[in-house]
Structures are given as structure tokens and as C-alpha cells.
């Protein structure tokens, strides 16, 4: 994975295009992620950086931008991986 800050609205993104994305959200809320370069289906996982708690989300299909909402307060990491 390499920095790909243009792929996420928060500008904190590591990606291996069409395979996986890790997006940091510094405050609770939404993030838009561009998955336009991949037609794959992505598994969605949220990680709370302070506690390590992981929460699954509904899978998404690439080919477009997607908006995601963090399931907990504070900062969060969104991990998208090829399903």
C-alpha cells in the first residue's frame, strides 16, 4: 500500500488500487472514498484505533465513489479489502 490521499475525502488514505484501502477518519463522521478504478467487491471493516475494536460493515462494489459513516465516536480507520 502507498499513500493515495486523493482517493478519500479525509486525505488520509493508503491504497493498493483495486485490492485494498485503509482510510483514517480523524473525527467521527462520514468519509467519501473513490473506488472508481476497481470493479471488485470490497469487504468493509471499521477499526477503532484506540481500542482495536473491529466492526464489520456491508460490502460495496467498486466502480464509483462511496460514502461511509463511522459506527462509533472519535477517530476511526476504514479498511476496504477485495472480497
N, CA, C and O of each residue as an XYZ file, in Angstrom:
332
protein
N       0.846     -1.177      0.000
C       0.000      0.000      0.000
C       0.890      1.238      0.000
O       1.963      1.260      0.603
N       0.412      2.260     -0.692
C       1.128      3.531     -0.765
C       0.147      4.669     -0.488
O      -1.063      4.492     -0.632
N       0.663      5.838     -0.092
C      -0.235      6.973      0.122
C      -0.990      7.320     -1.168
O      -0.390      7.484     -2.230
N      -2.296      7.426     -1.052
C      -3.180      7.780     -2.171
C      -4.225      8.756     -1.642
O      -5.425      8.493     -1.724
N      -3.767      9.879     -1.100
C      -4.639     10.801     -0.390
C      -5.793     11.346     -1.230
O      -6.805     11.777     -0.678
N      -5.654     11.332     -2.553
C      -6.722     11.827     -3.408
C      -7.920     10.874     -3.493
O      -8.947     11.236     -4.067
N      -7.808      9.673     -2.938
C      -8.900      8.703     -3.003
C      -9.917      8.850     -1.876
O     -10.987      8.245     -1.935
N      -9.605      9.646     -0.845
C     -10.518      9.791      0.299
C     -10.725     11.253      0.650
O      -9.798     12.058      0.559
N     -11.934     11.593      1.048
C     -12.243     12.981      1.384
C     -11.471     13.477      2.600
O     -11.284     14.685      2.753
N     -11.021     12.581      3.463
C     -10.233     12.995      4.628
C      -8.778     13.268      4.269
O      -8.047     13.874      5.053
N      -8.354     12.822      3.084
C      -6.977     12.965      2.584
C      -5.978     12.076      3.327
O      -4.769     12.266      3.199
N      -6.475     11.105      4.103
C      -5.615     10.132      4.791
C      -5.945      8.741      4.254
O      -6.843      8.074      4.768
N      -5.224      8.302      3.223
C      -5.546      7.030      2.604
C      -4.278      6.308      2.161
O      -3.406      6.888      1.514
N      -4.197      5.039      2.521
C      -3.184      4.133      1.972
C      -3.934      3.159      1.083
O      -4.988      2.651      1.465
N      -3.399      2.896     -0.102
C      -4.128      2.019     -1.011
C      -3.194      1.173     -1.868
O      -2.073      1.558     -2.200
N      -3.708      0.032     -2.197
C      -3.164     -0.828     -3.243
C      -4.329     -0.912     -4.220
O      -5.175     -1.799     -4.108
N      -4.376      0.022     -5.191
C      -5.560      0.177     -6.027
C      -6.130     -1.151     -6.532
O      -5.406     -2.042     -6.976
N      -7.450     -1.243     -6.444
C      -8.245     -2.401     -6.847
C      -8.087     -3.599     -5.907
O      -8.665     -4.656     -6.159
N      -7.304     -3.445     -4.814
C      -7.116     -4.551     -3.871
C      -7.534     -4.188     -2.453
O      -8.278     -4.933     -1.815
N      -7.054     -3.036     -1.950
C      -7.354     -2.670     -0.568
C      -7.128     -1.175     -0.350
O      -6.301     -0.552     -1.016
N      -7.880     -0.616      0.595
C      -7.726      0.772      1.018
C      -7.826      0.826      2.532
O      -8.646      0.130      3.132
N      -6.994      1.649      3.145
C      -7.099      1.947      4.569
C      -7.236      3.455      4.684
O      -6.349      4.195      4.259
N      -8.344      3.916      5.258
C      -8.649      5.341      5.337
C      -8.783      5.742      6.795
O      -9.516      5.110      7.556
N      -8.076      6.793      7.180
C      -8.163      7.314      8.544
C      -9.164      8.453      8.571
O      -9.113      9.354      7.733
N     -10.079      8.413      9.540
C     -11.049      9.474      9.760
C     -10.729     10.077     11.128
O     -10.974      9.440     12.152
N     -10.182     11.302     11.158
C      -9.711     11.875     12.425
C     -10.806     12.235     13.420
O     -10.536     12.324     14.618
N     -12.037     12.445     12.955
C     -13.156     12.721     13.850
C     -14.349     11.917     13.373
O     -14.420     11.536     12.205
N     -15.275     11.659     14.261
C     -16.468     10.889     13.887
C     -17.166     11.560     12.712
O     -17.155     12.784     12.585
N     -17.755     10.765     11.878
C     -18.487     11.326     10.750
C     -18.369     10.463      9.519
O     -18.103      9.264      9.595
N     -18.572     11.099      8.381
C     -18.582     10.409      7.105
C     -17.286     10.624      6.338
O     -16.553     11.586      6.567
N     -17.026      9.699      5.422
C     -15.886      9.819      4.526
C     -16.331      9.321      3.159
O     -17.036      8.318      3.051
N     -15.914     10.030      2.119
C     -16.173      9.587      0.757
C     -14.893      8.967      0.217
O     -13.818      9.560      0.312
N     -15.016      7.759     -0.354
C     -13.873      7.039     -0.894
C     -14.132      6.749     -2.368
O     -15.197      6.254     -2.735
N     -13.151      7.063     -3.204
C     -13.266      6.809     -4.630
C     -12.802      5.391     -4.943
O     -11.628      5.057     -4.787
N     -13.738      4.569     -5.384
C     -13.426      3.205     -5.802
C     -13.661      3.049     -7.300
O     -13.903      1.945     -7.788
N     -13.588      4.161     -8.023
C     -13.874      4.174     -9.445
C     -12.923      3.361    -10.295
O     -13.287      2.938    -11.391
N     -11.718      3.135     -9.818
C     -10.739      2.398    -10.613
C     -10.831      0.894    -10.428
O     -10.037      0.152    -11.005
N     -11.778      0.438     -9.640
C     -11.901     -1.005     -9.365
C     -13.347     -1.441     -9.497
O     -14.247     -0.772     -8.989
N     -13.573     -2.534    -10.161
C     -14.922     -3.098    -10.283
C     -15.150     -4.210     -9.266
O     -16.216     -4.827     -9.246
N     -14.160     -4.467     -8.427
C     -14.229     -5.550     -7.449
C     -15.279     -5.275     -6.386
O     -15.771     -4.155     -6.248
N     -15.608     -6.309     -5.648
C     -16.449     -6.192     -4.453
C     -15.502     -6.072     -3.264
O     -14.517     -6.806     -3.176
N     -15.795     -5.157     -2.354
C     -14.936     -4.890     -1.215
C     -15.640     -5.199      0.103
O     -16.769     -4.763      0.330
N     -14.968     -5.949      0.964
C     -15.426     -6.150      2.329
C     -15.124     -4.855      3.094
O     -14.120     -4.191      2.834
N     -15.997     -4.509      4.034
C     -15.864     -3.272      4.802
C     -15.633     -3.613      6.269
O     -16.371     -4.403      6.856
N     -14.602     -3.010      6.855
C     -14.322     -3.200      8.283
C     -13.921     -1.859      8.879
O     -13.118     -1.124      8.304
N     -14.483     -1.552     10.029
C     -14.141     -0.357     10.783
C     -13.292     -0.759     11.975
O     -13.590     -1.744     12.650
N     -12.243     -0.006     12.235
C     -11.364     -0.289     13.372
C     -11.255      0.961     14.229
O     -10.988      2.053     13.728
N     -11.464      0.787     15.526
C     -11.288      1.898     16.465
C      -9.814      1.913     16.866
O      -9.361      0.983     17.534
N      -9.048      2.945     16.477
C      -7.607      2.930     16.711
C      -7.188      2.890     18.180
O      -6.117      2.371     18.494
N      -7.999      3.420     19.074
C      -7.629      3.438     20.490
C      -7.860      2.106     21.185
O      -7.093      1.714     22.064
N      -8.929      1.408     20.785
C      -9.287      0.173     21.470
C      -8.975     -1.081     20.654
O      -8.879     -2.175     21.211
N      -8.815     -0.928     19.336
C      -8.594     -2.073     18.463
C      -9.876     -2.800     18.107
O      -9.842     -3.789     17.375
N     -11.015     -2.324     18.616
C     -12.300     -2.950     18.318
C     -12.578     -2.862     16.818
O     -12.402     -1.808     16.207
N     -13.013     -3.976     16.233
C     -13.345     -4.011     14.812
C     -14.829     -4.291     14.631
O     -15.408     -5.113     15.341
N     -15.433     -3.607     13.681
C     -16.844     -3.755     13.379
C     -16.985     -3.919     11.867
O     -16.470     -3.105     11.099
N     -17.680     -4.968     11.445
C     -17.907     -5.179     10.023
C     -19.003     -4.277      9.492
O     -19.857     -3.795     10.237
N     -18.958     -4.062      8.195
C     -19.991     -3.276      7.529
C     -20.461     -4.008      6.292
O     -19.941     -5.074      5.965
N     -21.431     -3.454      5.607
C     -21.948     -4.052      4.386
C     -20.931     -3.901      3.261
O     -20.348     -2.831      3.085
N     -20.719     -4.964      2.507
C     -19.786     -4.933      1.378
C     -20.278     -3.947      0.314
O     -21.475     -3.681      0.202
N     -19.337     -3.413     -0.459
C     -19.660     -2.485     -1.548
C     -18.965     -2.955     -2.819
O     -17.995     -3.711     -2.773
N     -19.471     -2.498     -3.938
C     -18.864     -2.806     -5.226
C     -18.202     -1.550     -5.763
O     -18.768     -0.460     -5.688
N     -16.995     -1.709     -6.306
C     -16.249     -0.581     -6.854
C     -16.925     -0.019     -8.099
O     -18.053     -0.386     -8.429
N     -16.221      0.870     -8.778
C     -16.738      1.490     -9.984
C     -17.321      2.870     -9.758
O     -17.738      3.531    -10.709
N     -17.355      3.319     -8.499
C     -17.937      4.629     -8.174
C     -17.406      5.102     -6.824
O     -16.707      4.374     -6.118
N     -17.759      6.342     -6.488
C     -17.466      6.865     -5.161
C     -18.508      6.303     -4.188
O     -19.671      6.112     -4.547
N     -18.071      6.042     -2.953
C     -18.976      5.564     -1.911
C     -18.773      6.414     -0.673
O     -17.652      6.823     -0.368
N     -19.860      6.680      0.042
C     -19.782      7.409      1.304
C     -20.028      6.428      2.447
O     -20.950      5.614      2.398
N     -19.192      6.519      3.469
C     -19.254      5.629      4.616
C     -19.395      6.460      5.884
O     -18.837      7.554      5.977
N     -20.139      5.945      6.862
C     -20.316      6.613      8.156
C     -19.698      5.745      9.241
O     -20.028      4.566      9.364
N     -18.807      6.326     10.022
C     -18.154      5.601     11.119
C     -19.205      5.130     12.123
O     -20.109      5.889     12.471
N     -19.097      3.880     12.595
C     -20.094      3.343     13.523
C     -19.844      3.691     14.988
O     -20.609      3.273     15.858
N     -18.793      4.443     15.270
C     -18.522      4.825     16.654
C     -17.957      6.237     16.696
O     -17.518      6.772     15.678
N     -17.971      6.838     17.891
C     -17.477      8.208     18.071
C     -15.961      8.254     18.055
O     -15.289      7.253     18.306
N     -15.436      9.429     17.755
C     -13.995      9.635     17.752
C     -13.373      9.238     16.427
O     -14.067      9.065     15.425
N     -12.051      9.097     16.437
C     -11.378      8.737     15.196
C     -11.618      7.277     14.842
O     -11.979      6.468     15.696
N     -11.410      6.953     13.568
C     -11.701      5.607     13.076
C     -10.821      5.299     11.874
O     -10.302      6.201     11.215
N     -10.665      4.020     11.605
C      -9.982      3.556     10.403
C     -10.972      2.699      9.627
O     -11.569      1.773     10.176
N     -11.140      3.014      8.351
C     -11.980      2.235      7.460
C     -11.049      1.365      6.618
O     -10.145      1.878      5.959
N     -11.265      0.060      6.640
C     -10.431     -0.860      5.859
C     -11.322     -1.553      4.830
O     -12.287     -2.233      5.181
N     -10.986     -1.372      3.569
C     -11.699     -1.993      2.463
C     -10.765     -3.005      1.813
O      -9.637     -2.664      1.456
N     -11.217     -4.229      1.658
C     -10.374     -5.249      1.035
C     -11.188     -6.062      0.039
O     -12.389     -6.262      0.218
N     -10.527     -6.524     -1.002
C     -11.205     -7.345     -2.021
C     -11.875     -8.519     -1.353
O     -11.250     -9.279     -0.614
N     -13.151     -8.655     -1.622
C     -13.923     -9.748     -1.024
C     -13.879    -10.978     -1.908
O     -14.472    -12.002     -1.570
